[in-house]
Each structure stands twice: as structure tokens, then as C-alpha cells.
Amino acid sequence: MEPFSPSLPFNRDSLQGAFVAAKGQAVPAERTGYWFLVQAQTLLVNEHEADQGLPKGPLPPPFEGKVGAVVFLGTYRGEGCWVAAVSPDVAVPAGYRKESLIPTQTRLTGDILSLSGAALQALHWERMSRRCPSCGEATGAIAGEWGRRCAKCGAEHYPSLHPCVIVLVRDGERVLLTRKSFWPKGRYGLVAGFVDPGESLEMAIRREVREEVGVEVTDLQYVASQYWPFPSQLMIGFTVRYAGGEVEVDHEELEDARWFSVRELPVLPPTQSIARYIIEKYGRP
């Protein structure tokens, strides 16, 4: 297997050291630097700024009094990065535009998209951790950490990631690909699913493949992983070898699944995704 490619967006190593996360850093006294103004799954950017429109300096005046949580994300190229939640009912100010944070729909470069993914996760964690899940009291930030501590019971809580397996099934010169009904016409991808409590990754792979397409697999090989902030998944990629069985599609999960020759592949997932990375690296002749 080849080593993991750092080019996939949302993985911090794709930033090649230009970003230093807030963990271990003191929160700056002044909120100045790059601003990631997040509204749902979009980024509000200035039409005339560098770095693809990221506002730089203090919070832009059009957003004063119109943002919710503000989170220190870390530093990018030596400048502070601040994340601010913008309510969905706030109109986009003149001179600003929305950029989607969904890889298939965005014009953002890899660096800005990756930073925006971290911004999404930071806001998700801030929103989900305001109250202690043990006793319901308010929590406060733990200095130098992503975690939060309950003011009443002292319980500490940290962001959680949801592991998912994503798998290329190969049988000689053919690969087994799947399709969901809401994907663009003709696009096929890979078997994927969440790891259930108590499962190893290996068990989850065999179960997901069996449930979705009805076949048995062997020879599991780890390929790569990709953080996916919608809202907090870790996609863990593998290749497997077909070991038997007839394809039976779970139509509650999929519209279709079929074998394709590695020389005649259908429309593939977007290049920013780990699914495309795996197919390109291990599903080609």
C-alpha cells in the first residue's frame, strides 16, 4: 500500500504545517486575525479580500451584534483564526457572499476548506457541550484543551468523533460499487457505514458489506482516513477482496450496486473525497 496522501481536504496534515490548532495555546486577548463566519454549512466571505475572501482584522462591522458563539480555532500562517456562528436568519451583508462548505459544491481551495471544516467542528462542539451530559449544569472551557468541565460535578467532556468504514470491494479486474438515489445521475461510490458499539473495524467492514450488498469479503487492507465534519465523522478507508456470494442490494440504503470492470468505471465521487482517492489508487487497472 502507498502512504496516505495529504491532499484530502479536512485532514489537518493537508495544511502542511501552516495551521497550529488552539489546543495548547492561550486564547489571545484580542479577537483579531482571520474570521470564519459560518452560517449553516456555508462560509460568508468578503468579495474583495485575499485568501478567498476570509475577513482579516477584528470582527467585520456588518456582523457586530449578529453572531453567536465565537471560538478561537488556532493560528494560520501566524495569524489568529476566529470562528463565529451567524444565525440563518441574518441576511448576507453587501460585499459578502456565501460559499458552500460541501466539497462537491464549493469554490474554496483545499486550505480554506480544511480550516472551514475545523471551524464547523468547533461550533458543533461548542453547541453540544454547553451543558454537562451527566448533571445538566453549565460547563466551562478547560484551558489549553478542547474539553469542557462541569462547574457542579466536575465531570470533563471532550469532542467525540464517529468512526465510519468505507470499503472498496475488488475481485480481480472488477470492483463492486454502490449508488444512493440522491446522488447525481450515473455516480457510483463505495460501501460505507458507521461502526457500531462494540465492533472492531474489521467486524464493521464485514457487516456493512454483507448488509448493503450481500457478499462476503476477506483480505482487509487499511488505505487512508479522512475527517468529515458533517458533523463529526472519521472516514476510515479499506480495500477488501471478494470472497463469495451473490450481490443482493439493500434498497433501504442503496438504489443500486453492481460490478464494474476496472477499465470501464462509471461516474465517480468527487476528487476531494476519500472514496475517490481509494478508487483512483486501488480500483484502476
Backbone as numpy.savetxt, mean C-alpha at the origin, in Angstrom:
# Nx Ny Nz CAx CAy CAz Cx Cy Cz
16.30 -17.14 -7.44 15.46 -15.94 -7.44 16.34 -14.69 -7.44
15.90 -13.68 -8.17 16.62 -12.41 -8.18 16.29 -11.63 -6.92
17.17 -10.73 -6.50 16.87 -9.91 -5.33 15.72 -8.97 -5.60
15.09 -8.55 -4.54 13.94 -7.64 -4.64 14.31 -6.34 -5.34
13.45 -5.91 -6.25 13.65 -4.63 -6.92 13.11 -3.50 -6.06
13.87 -2.44 -5.82 13.39 -1.34 -4.97 12.49 -0.36 -5.70
12.12 -0.68 -6.94 11.38 0.29 -7.74 9.89 0.34 -7.45
9.37 -0.62 -6.69 7.94 -0.64 -6.43 7.55 0.51 -5.50
6.55 1.30 -5.87 6.14 2.39 -4.99 5.53 1.87 -3.70
5.50 2.74 -2.70 5.00 2.51 -1.34 6.04 1.83 -0.46
7.00 1.10 -1.03 8.07 0.55 -0.21 9.08 1.65 0.09
9.43 1.80 1.34 10.32 2.89 1.73 11.68 2.80 1.05
12.15 1.58 0.74 13.47 1.47 0.11 13.47 2.01 -1.31
12.29 2.23 -1.90 12.23 2.83 -3.22 12.69 4.29 -3.19
12.70 4.89 -2.01 13.14 6.27 -1.85 14.66 6.39 -1.75
15.34 5.25 -1.67 16.80 5.21 -1.72 17.48 6.17 -0.76
16.97 6.19 0.47 17.61 6.98 1.51 17.24 8.44 1.56
16.42 8.91 0.61 16.04 10.33 0.61 15.05 10.67 1.71
14.41 9.64 2.29 13.41 9.85 3.33 13.88 9.19 4.63
13.72 9.91 5.73 14.00 9.37 7.07 12.71 9.46 7.87
12.20 8.32 8.30 10.91 8.28 8.99 10.99 9.00 10.34
9.82 9.42 10.82 9.74 10.18 12.07 10.16 9.36 13.28
10.03 8.03 13.20 10.39 7.20 14.34 11.83 7.47 14.75
12.01 7.79 16.01 13.34 8.10 16.53 13.72 9.56 16.43
12.89 10.37 15.77 13.16 11.79 15.64 12.24 12.58 16.57
12.74 13.70 17.05 11.89 14.61 17.81 11.00 15.37 16.83
9.76 15.59 17.22 8.84 16.36 16.37 9.28 17.82 16.37
9.53 18.41 15.19 9.98 19.80 15.14 8.98 20.75 15.79
9.49 21.80 16.39 8.63 22.78 17.05 7.80 23.56 16.03
8.38 23.80 14.84 7.67 24.54 13.80 7.21 23.59 12.70
5.95 23.75 12.33 5.40 22.93 11.26 5.71 23.58 9.91
6.87 23.28 9.40 7.26 23.83 8.12 8.03 22.79 7.32
7.87 22.78 6.02 8.49 21.80 5.15 7.52 21.40 4.06
7.57 20.15 3.64 6.64 19.64 2.63 5.31 19.29 3.28
4.22 19.57 2.56 2.88 19.27 3.08 2.18 18.25 2.19
1.71 17.18 2.84 0.91 16.16 2.17 -0.53 16.36 2.64
-1.31 17.02 1.80 -2.68 17.37 2.13 -3.59 16.29 1.56
-4.05 15.39 2.43 -4.76 14.19 2.02 -6.26 14.39 2.17
-6.96 14.17 1.07 -8.42 14.23 1.08 -8.93 12.91 0.51
-9.46 12.06 1.39 -9.84 10.69 1.03 -8.60 9.99 0.45
-8.68 9.49 -0.78 -7.52 8.82 -1.40 -6.92 9.70 -2.49
-6.92 11.01 -2.23 -6.29 11.95 -3.16 -5.34 12.86 -2.39
-4.41 13.44 -3.13 -3.47 14.41 -2.59 -3.78 15.76 -3.25
-3.92 16.80 -2.43 -4.17 18.13 -2.96 -2.82 18.81 -3.17
-2.53 19.13 -4.41 -1.22 19.69 -4.76 -1.38 21.04 -5.44
-0.32 21.86 -5.29 -0.29 23.18 -5.90 0.11 23.04 -7.36
-0.61 23.70 -8.23 -0.35 23.56 -9.67 0.99 24.18 -10.08
1.59 25.00 -9.22 2.78 25.75 -9.63 4.02 25.45 -8.80
3.95 24.46 -7.90 5.10 24.14 -7.05 5.99 23.09 -7.71
7.23 23.02 -7.25 8.12 21.94 -7.66 7.72 20.67 -6.91
8.49 19.59 -7.12 8.19 18.31 -6.47 6.74 17.91 -6.65
6.29 18.05 -7.90 4.94 17.63 -8.30 3.85 18.33 -7.50
4.10 19.54 -7.11 3.05 20.34 -6.49 2.97 20.27 -4.98
3.92 19.59 -4.32 3.87 19.55 -2.86 4.09 20.96 -2.32
3.13 21.50 -1.58 3.36 22.80 -0.94 4.54 22.71 0.01
5.31 23.79 0.11 6.49 23.80 0.96 6.52 25.08 1.78
6.83 24.93 3.06 6.82 26.06 3.99 5.85 25.76 5.11
5.21 26.77 5.68 4.15 26.52 6.66 2.88 26.02 5.96
1.89 25.62 6.73 0.62 25.19 6.14 0.10 26.27 5.21
-0.23 25.94 3.96 -0.70 26.94 3.01 -1.94 27.67 3.54
-1.98 28.99 3.40 -3.12 29.78 3.93 -4.49 29.26 3.52
-4.71 28.78 2.27 -6.05 28.32 1.92 -6.56 27.17 2.78
-5.65 26.50 3.52 -6.07 25.35 4.31 -6.09 25.63 5.81
-5.76 26.85 6.20 -5.80 27.18 7.63 -7.23 27.06 8.15
-7.37 26.33 9.24 -8.68 26.11 9.83 -9.52 25.08 9.11
-8.96 24.43 8.08 -9.73 23.48 7.29 -9.14 22.07 7.31
-8.15 21.84 8.15 -7.55 20.51 8.25 -7.82 19.93 9.63
-7.83 18.62 9.68 -8.01 17.93 10.95 -6.67 17.59 11.55
-6.41 16.28 11.65 -5.15 15.83 12.24 -3.96 16.28 11.41
-2.88 16.68 12.10 -1.61 16.98 11.45 -0.56 16.06 12.07
0.16 15.32 11.22 1.11 14.32 11.69 2.47 14.61 11.07
3.53 14.52 11.89 4.89 14.63 11.40 5.30 13.28 10.85
5.64 13.23 9.55 5.93 11.98 8.89 7.41 11.62 8.93
8.29 12.63 8.91 9.73 12.43 8.85 10.35 13.51 8.01
11.51 13.23 7.41 12.17 14.23 6.59 12.46 13.65 5.20
12.28 14.48 4.19 12.55 14.12 2.80 13.52 15.15 2.24
14.69 14.65 1.81 15.75 15.54 1.34 16.09 16.61 2.38
16.05 16.22 3.63 16.40 17.11 4.72 15.31 18.05 5.17
14.16 18.02 4.52 13.04 18.90 4.88 11.96 18.10 5.61
11.33 18.73 6.58 10.25 18.08 7.31 9.08 17.75 6.40
8.40 16.64 6.68 7.20 16.24 5.94 6.03 16.21 6.91
4.99 16.96 6.58 3.81 17.06 7.42 2.60 16.55 6.65
1.79 15.79 7.36 0.57 15.22 6.77 -0.63 15.88 7.44
-1.56 16.33 6.63 -2.77 16.96 7.17 -3.99 16.34 6.51
-4.97 16.00 7.31 -6.22 15.44 6.80 -7.16 16.58 6.40
-7.61 16.55 5.16 -8.54 17.56 4.66 -9.91 16.90 4.52
-10.91 17.48 5.14 -12.25 16.90 5.11 -12.77 16.79 3.68
-13.53 15.73 3.37 -14.07 15.57 2.02 -14.97 16.71 1.56
-15.56 17.45 2.52 -16.47 18.53 2.12 -15.76 19.87 1.88
-14.43 19.89 2.02 -13.67 21.12 1.75 -13.42 21.21 0.25
-13.82 22.33 -0.35 -13.62 22.54 -1.77 -12.13 22.74 -2.08
-11.70 22.27 -3.23 -10.31 22.43 -3.63 -10.05 23.91 -3.93
-9.10 24.56 -3.22 -8.86 25.99 -3.43 -8.32 26.28 -4.84
-8.50 27.50 -5.26 -7.95 27.94 -6.55 -6.44 27.74 -6.55
-5.92 27.25 -7.65 -4.48 27.01 -7.78 -4.04 25.63 -7.32
-4.99 24.83 -6.81 -4.69 23.47 -6.37 -5.49 22.48 -7.21
-5.03 21.25 -7.23 -5.75 20.19 -7.93 -5.63 18.89 -7.14
-6.48 17.94 -7.47 -6.42 16.63 -6.84 -5.59 15.68 -7.68
-4.77 14.88 -7.00 -4.05 13.79 -7.64 -4.40 12.50 -6.91
-4.85 11.51 -7.66 -5.20 10.23 -7.06 -3.96 9.57 -6.46
-4.16 8.84 -5.37 -3.08 8.07 -4.76 -3.16 6.60 -5.15
-4.10 6.25 -6.01 -4.20 4.88 -6.52 -3.26 4.76 -7.71
-2.30 3.84 -7.65 -1.25 3.79 -8.68 -1.75 3.77 -10.11
-2.86 3.08 -10.35 -3.35 2.97 -11.73 -3.96 4.27 -12.24
-4.17 5.24 -11.35 -4.89 6.45 -11.74 -4.09 7.73 -11.51
-2.86 7.64 -11.08 -2.13 8.83 -10.67 -1.09 9.26 -11.68
-0.72 10.55 -11.59 0.40 11.08 -12.37 1.60 11.36 -11.48
1.50 11.04 -10.21 2.59 11.29 -9.28 3.77 10.37 -9.56
4.98 10.87 -9.34 6.17 10.05 -9.50 6.27 9.05 -8.35
7.18 8.09 -8.52 7.34 7.05 -7.51 7.64 7.58 -6.13
8.55 8.56 -6.03 8.91 9.12 -4.72 7.70 9.73 -4.02
6.99 10.60 -4.73 5.87 11.30 -4.11 4.75 10.31 -3.80
4.53 9.35 -4.68 3.51 8.34 -4.42 3.87 7.52 -3.19
5.13 7.14 -3.05 5.55 6.36 -1.89 5.38 7.15 -0.59
5.78 8.41 -0.62 5.61 9.26 0.56 4.13 9.45 0.87
3.31 9.57 -0.16 1.88 9.73 0.05 1.26 8.47 0.65
1.80 7.31 0.27 1.33 6.08 0.90 1.62 6.06 2.39
2.82 6.52 2.76 3.15 6.63 4.19 2.23 7.63 4.87
1.87 8.70 4.14 0.97 9.69 4.71 -0.42 9.10 4.96
-0.91 8.31 4.01 -2.20 7.64 4.20 -2.19 6.76 5.43
-1.11 5.97 5.58 -1.02 5.07 6.72 -0.94 5.85 8.03
-0.20 6.96 8.04 -0.08 7.76 9.26 -1.43 8.30 9.69
-2.23 8.77 8.74 -3.55 9.31 9.08 -4.49 8.19 9.51
-4.40 7.05 8.86 -5.23 5.91 9.25 -4.93 5.50 10.69
-3.64 5.43 11.03 -3.26 5.06 12.38 -3.70 6.12 13.38
-3.55 7.39 13.05 -3.97 8.46 13.96 -5.47 8.37 14.22
-6.23 8.10 13.17 -7.69 8.02 13.30 -8.13 6.81 14.12
-7.43 5.68 13.97 -7.83 4.44 14.63 -7.30 4.31 16.05
-6.38 5.19 16.46 -5.70 5.00 17.75 -6.00 6.09 18.77
-6.98 6.92 18.51 -7.26 8.02 19.45 -7.76 7.51 20.79
-8.44 6.37 20.77 -8.97 5.77 22.00 -8.35 4.41 22.21
-8.11 4.09 23.46 -7.51 2.81 23.82 -8.50 1.67 23.54
-8.11 0.66 22.77 -9.01 -0.46 22.52 -9.23 -1.34 23.74
-8.43 -1.15 24.79 -8.58 -1.94 26.00 -9.62 -1.36 26.95
-9.57 -0.01 27.12 -10.49 0.59 28.10 -11.28 1.78 27.56
-10.95 2.25 26.36 -11.73 3.32 25.75 -11.29 4.73 26.09
-10.25 4.88 26.93 -9.77 6.21 27.27 -8.87 6.78 26.17
-8.61 8.09 26.27 -7.78 8.75 25.27 -6.34 8.25 25.36
-5.66 8.22 24.20 -4.26 7.82 24.16 -3.39 9.03 23.80
-2.10 8.92 24.11 -1.15 9.96 23.75 0.04 9.35 23.04
0.70 10.13 22.22 1.84 9.63 21.45 2.99 9.24 22.37
3.71 8.18 21.99 4.93 7.78 22.67 6.08 8.45 21.94
6.87 9.23 22.65 7.95 9.99 22.02 8.88 9.11 21.21
9.15 9.51 19.98 10.09 8.79 19.14 9.58 7.49 18.56
8.28 7.21 18.73 7.70 5.96 18.25 6.41 6.26 17.49
5.94 5.26 16.71 4.62 5.36 16.10 3.52 5.00 17.10
3.91 4.36 18.21 2.94 3.87 19.16 2.26 4.96 19.97
1.18 4.55 20.65 0.43 5.44 21.54 0.16 4.70 22.84
0.10 5.48 23.93 -0.08 4.91 25.26 -1.35 5.46 25.88
-2.11 4.56 26.52 -3.35 4.97 27.17 -3.04 5.74 28.45
-3.73 6.87 28.62 -3.50 7.71 29.79 -4.05 7.08 31.06
-4.98 6.13 30.93 -5.62 5.54 32.11 -4.99 4.19 32.48
-5.00 3.24 31.54 -4.54 1.89 31.89 -3.08 1.63 31.52
-2.48 2.55 30.78 -1.07 2.41 30.43 -0.78 1.47 29.28
-1.82 0.88 28.68 -1.60 -0.04 27.57 -0.98 0.69 26.38
-0.04 0.04 25.72 0.60 0.62 24.54 0.11 -0.08 23.28
-0.08 0.72 22.25 -0.63 0.19 21.01 0.21 0.71 19.84
0.40 -0.15 18.84 1.24 0.18 17.69 0.49 -0.13 16.40
0.86 0.53 15.30 0.18 0.26 14.03 0.29 -1.20 13.64
-0.79 -1.71 13.09 -0.78 -3.11 12.64 -0.88 -3.17 11.13
-0.17 -4.12 10.53 -0.25 -4.38 9.11 -1.00 -5.68 8.89
-1.70 -5.77 7.78 -2.48 -6.95 7.47 -1.76 -7.72 6.35
-1.17 -8.88 6.67 -0.41 -9.62 5.65 -1.33 -10.29 4.64
-0.96 -10.17 3.37 -1.67 -10.82 2.27 -0.66 -11.58 1.42
-1.05 -12.75 0.96 -0.20 -13.49 0.03 -0.70 -13.23 -1.39
0.22 -13.15 -2.33 -0.11 -12.98 -3.74 0.79 -13.94 -4.52
0.19 -14.74 -5.42 0.85 -15.95 -5.88 0.73 -16.14 -7.39
1.86 -16.42 -8.03 1.88 -16.83 -9.43 1.97 -18.35 -9.48
0.96 -18.98 -10.07 0.95 -20.44 -10.25 1.48 -20.74 -11.64
2.53 -21.53 -11.71 3.14 -21.83 -13.01 3.20 -23.34 -13.22
3.00 -23.73 -14.48 3.08 -25.13 -14.87 3.80 -25.19 -16.21
5.11 -25.34 -16.16 5.88 -25.35 -17.39 5.77 -24.04 -18.14
5.23 -24.09 -19.36 5.12 -22.91 -20.20 3.76 -22.24 -20.11
3.04 -22.49 -19.02 1.76 -21.81 -18.84 1.64 -21.30 -17.40
0.82 -20.26 -17.23 0.59 -19.67 -15.91 -0.91 -19.54 -15.69
-1.32 -19.67 -14.44 -2.73 -19.59 -14.07 -3.01 -18.18 -13.56
-3.83 -17.42 -14.28 -4.14 -16.04 -13.92 -5.63 -15.89 -13.63
-5.96 -14.88 -12.85 -7.33 -14.68 -12.41 -7.82 -13.29 -12.79
-9.14 -13.14 -12.78 -9.75 -11.85 -13.13 -10.91 -11.54 -12.19
-10.96 -10.29 -11.70 -12.10 -9.80 -10.94 -13.01 -8.98 -11.86
-14.30 -8.99 -11.57 -15.28 -8.40 -12.47 -15.12 -6.89 -12.64
-14.59 -6.20 -11.62 -14.50 -4.74 -11.69 -13.20 -4.24 -12.29
-12.32 -5.13 -12.70 -11.07 -4.72 -13.34 -11.33 -4.25 -14.76
-10.43 -3.46 -15.33 -10.58 -3.05 -16.73 -10.70 -4.26 -17.65
-11.36 -4.08 -18.76 -11.63 -5.16 -19.69 -10.34 -5.88 -20.11
-10.37 -7.19 -19.99 -9.26 -8.01 -20.45 -8.12 -8.19 -19.47
-8.14 -7.48 -18.32 -7.02 -7.58 -17.38 -7.13 -8.83 -16.51
-5.98 -9.50 -16.35 -5.89 -10.64 -15.46 -4.73 -10.41 -14.49
-4.84 -11.02 -13.31 -3.81 -10.88 -12.29 -3.53 -12.20 -11.60
-3.21 -12.11 -10.31 -2.77 -13.28 -9.56 -3.74 -13.63 -8.45
-3.69 -14.87 -8.02 -4.40 -15.28 -6.80 -3.84 -14.49 -5.63
-4.71 -13.96 -4.79 -4.26 -13.18 -3.63 -5.32 -13.26 -2.53
-4.87 -13.10 -1.29 -5.81 -13.09 -0.18 -5.13 -12.85 1.14
-5.92 -12.51 2.14 -5.40 -12.23 3.48 -4.98 -13.52 4.19
-3.99 -13.40 5.02 -3.57 -14.50 5.88 -4.52 -14.56 7.07
-5.11 -15.71 7.31 -6.04 -15.87 8.42 -5.29 -16.07 9.74
-5.94 -15.76 10.88 -5.30 -15.99 12.18 -4.85 -17.44 12.32
-3.64 -17.60 12.80 -3.10 -18.94 13.02 -2.45 -19.58 11.82
-2.53 -18.92 10.65 -1.94 -19.50 9.44 -0.49 -19.08 9.26
0.30 -19.99 8.74 1.60 -19.62 8.19 1.37 -19.08 6.79
2.39 -18.42 6.23 2.26 -17.95 4.86 2.06 -19.12 3.91
2.76 -20.22 4.16 2.64 -21.39 3.30 1.22 -21.96 3.31
0.63 -22.01 4.50 -0.74 -22.52 4.60 -1.72 -21.58 3.91
-1.51 -20.29 4.07 -2.40 -19.32 3.45 -2.35 -19.42 1.93
-1.15 -19.63 1.38 -1.02 -19.77 -0.08 -1.81 -20.97 -0.57
-1.59 -22.11 0.05 -2.28 -23.32 -0.40 -3.80 -23.17 -0.26
-4.25 -22.57 0.83 -5.69 -22.39 1.03 -6.28 -21.45 0.00
-5.63 -20.29 -0.21 -6.17 -19.30 -1.16 -6.23 -19.87 -2.57
-5.18 -20.56 -2.99 -5.18 -21.14 -4.34 -6.29 -22.19 -4.46
-6.40 -23.03 -3.44 -7.43 -24.07 -3.47 -8.83 -23.45 -3.48
-9.05 -22.41 -2.66 -10.38 -21.80 -2.58 -10.75 -21.06 -3.86
-9.80 -20.30 -4.43 -10.13 -19.44 -5.56 -10.14 -20.16 -6.90
-9.21 -21.09 -7.09 -9.11 -21.73 -8.41 -9.11 -23.26 -8.36
-9.16 -23.84 -7.17 -9.40 -25.27 -7.05 -8.25 -26.21 -7.30
-7.02 -25.70 -7.43 -5.89 -26.59 -7.74 -4.95 -26.70 -6.54
-4.06 -27.68 -6.62 -3.05 -27.88 -5.59 -1.71 -27.38 -6.12
-0.86 -26.89 -5.20 0.42 -26.33 -5.60 1.54 -26.85 -4.69
2.76 -26.70 -5.17 3.94 -27.11 -4.41 5.08 -26.18 -4.77
6.23 -26.43 -4.16 7.46 -25.68 -4.47 7.27 -24.16 -4.31
6.89 -23.76 -3.12 6.67 -22.34 -2.83 8.01 -21.61 -2.78
8.09 -20.48 -3.49 9.31 -19.68 -3.51 8.95 -18.22 -3.26
9.57 -17.64 -2.21 9.35 -16.22 -1.93 10.00 -15.36 -3.03
9.30 -14.27 -3.42 9.80 -13.39 -4.46 10.09 -11.99 -3.91
9.07 -11.32 -3.38 9.21 -9.92 -2.97 7.99 -9.52 -2.17
8.03 -8.32 -1.61 6.88 -7.81 -0.87 6.64 -6.34 -1.23
5.42 -5.89 -1.03 5.07 -4.50 -1.29 4.07 -4.03 -0.24
4.41 -2.92 0.38 3.45 -2.28 1.29 2.34 -1.66 0.44
1.10 -1.81 0.88 -0.07 -1.34 0.11 -1.00 -0.60 1.08
-0.98 0.74 1.08 -1.64 1.52 2.13 -3.12 1.78 1.91
-3.90 0.74 1.60 -5.33 0.91 1.37 -6.15 -0.05 2.21
-6.16 0.01 3.57 -5.45 1.04 4.31 -4.08 0.63 4.86
-3.82 -0.69 5.05 -2.56 -1.05 5.71 -2.21 -2.51 5.46
-1.98 -2.85 4.20 -1.69 -4.23 3.84 -0.20 -4.40 3.50
0.29 -5.59 3.72 1.61 -5.97 3.26 1.44 -7.14 2.30
1.70 -6.89 1.01 1.55 -7.91 -0.01 2.84 -8.72 -0.09
2.74 -10.03 0.14 3.91 -10.90 0.20 3.83 -11.86 -0.98
4.77 -11.70 -1.93 4.67 -12.39 -3.20 5.46 -13.69 -3.28
4.85 -14.68 -3.95 5.45 -15.99 -4.12 5.21 -16.50 -5.54
6.04 -17.44 -5.95 5.71 -18.31 -7.08 5.51 -19.71 -6.54
4.64 -20.47 -7.20 4.40 -21.87 -6.83 4.30 -22.69 -8.11
4.47 -23.97 -7.97 4.36 -24.88 -9.10 3.07 -25.68 -8.99
2.36 -25.77 -10.09 1.11 -26.54 -10.15 1.39 -28.00 -9.80
0.51 -28.55 -8.94 0.70 -29.93 -8.49 -0.48 -30.84 -8.81
-1.56 -30.29 -9.38 -2.68 -31.15 -9.75 -4.03 -30.49 -9.53
-5.06 -31.10 -10.14 -6.42 -30.62 -9.99 -6.90 -29.83 -11.20
-8.21 -29.75 -11.35 -8.84 -28.98 -12.42 -9.22 -27.60 -11.90
-9.11 -26.61 -12.77 -9.46 -25.25 -12.39 -10.96 -25.15 -12.12
-11.31 -24.72 -10.92 -12.70 -24.46 -10.53 -12.75 -23.06 -9.93
-13.41 -22.15 -10.59 -13.41 -20.74 -10.21 -14.40 -20.48 -9.08
-13.95 -19.80 -8.05 -14.84 -19.32 -7.00 -15.47 -18.03 -7.49
-16.70 -18.10 -7.96 -17.32 -16.94 -8.59 -17.79 -15.88 -7.59
-17.69 -16.17 -6.31 -17.93 -15.12 -5.32 -16.73 -14.19 -5.21
-15.55 -14.69 -5.56 -14.33 -13.90 -5.49 -13.87 -13.43 -6.87
-14.08 -14.27 -7.90 -13.50 -14.02 -9.20 -14.55 -14.11 -10.30
-14.27 -13.41 -11.39 -15.09 -13.55 -12.58 -14.58 -14.69 -13.45
-13.25 -14.88 -13.45 -12.67 -15.89 -14.32 -11.28 -16.27 -13.81
-10.83 -17.44 -14.19 -9.45 -17.89 -13.98 -9.16 -18.88 -15.07
-7.97 -18.79 -15.66 -7.62 -19.69 -16.76 -6.11 -19.76 -16.94
-5.68 -20.79 -17.64 -4.28 -20.94 -17.99 -3.97 -20.10 -19.23
-2.80 -19.46 -19.20 -2.31 -18.71 -20.35 -0.90 -19.19 -20.68
-0.60 -19.25 -21.97 0.77 -19.50 -22.38 1.63 -18.32 -21.95
2.84 -18.59 -21.50 3.73 -17.50 -21.11 4.11 -16.64 -22.31
3.84 -17.13 -23.52 4.15 -16.38 -24.73 2.95 -15.58 -25.25
1.80 -15.76 -24.64 0.59 -15.05 -25.07 -0.19 -14.62 -23.82
0.37 -13.67 -23.09 -0.27 -13.22 -21.86 -1.33 -12.17 -22.15
-2.34 -12.05 -21.30 -3.40 -11.05 -21.48 -2.93 -9.68 -20.99
-3.88 -8.74 -20.86 -3.59 -7.45 -20.24 -3.19 -7.71 -18.79
-2.10 -7.12 -18.37 -1.55 -7.40 -17.04 -1.83 -6.25 -16.07
-1.65 -6.48 -14.77 -1.81 -5.43 -13.77 -0.85 -4.27 -14.03
-1.09 -3.11 -13.41 -0.22 -1.95 -13.64 1.21 -2.19 -13.18
2.13 -1.46 -13.79 3.55 -1.67 -13.52 3.93 -1.34 -12.08
3.13 -0.51 -11.38 3.47 -0.14 -10.01 3.15 -1.24 -9.01
2.52 -2.32 -9.44 2.05 -3.34 -8.51 3.00 -4.53 -8.43
2.97 -5.20 -7.30 3.80 -6.39 -7.13 3.31 -7.52 -8.03
2.01 -7.53 -8.35 1.49 -8.55 -9.26 2.20 -8.48 -10.61
2.34 -7.27 -11.15 3.01 -7.10 -12.43 4.50 -7.47 -12.31
5.10 -7.06 -11.20 6.51 -7.37 -10.97 6.74 -8.88 -11.02
5.89 -9.64 -10.34 6.07 -11.09 -10.30 5.86 -11.70 -11.67
4.81 -11.27 -12.37 4.56 -11.83 -13.70 5.69 -11.52 -14.66
6.18 -10.27 -14.61 7.27 -9.90 -15.52 8.54 -10.69 -15.23
8.82 -10.91 -13.96 10.07 -11.58 -13.59 10.01 -13.10 -13.73
8.83 -13.68 -13.42 8.77 -15.14 -13.31 7.66 -15.77 -14.14
6.92 -14.96 -14.91 5.86 -15.51 -15.75 6.10 -15.29 -17.22
7.31 -14.90 -17.59 7.67 -14.70 -18.98 8.54 -15.86 -19.46
8.60 -16.09 -20.78 9.45 -17.17 -21.28 10.93 -16.86 -21.05
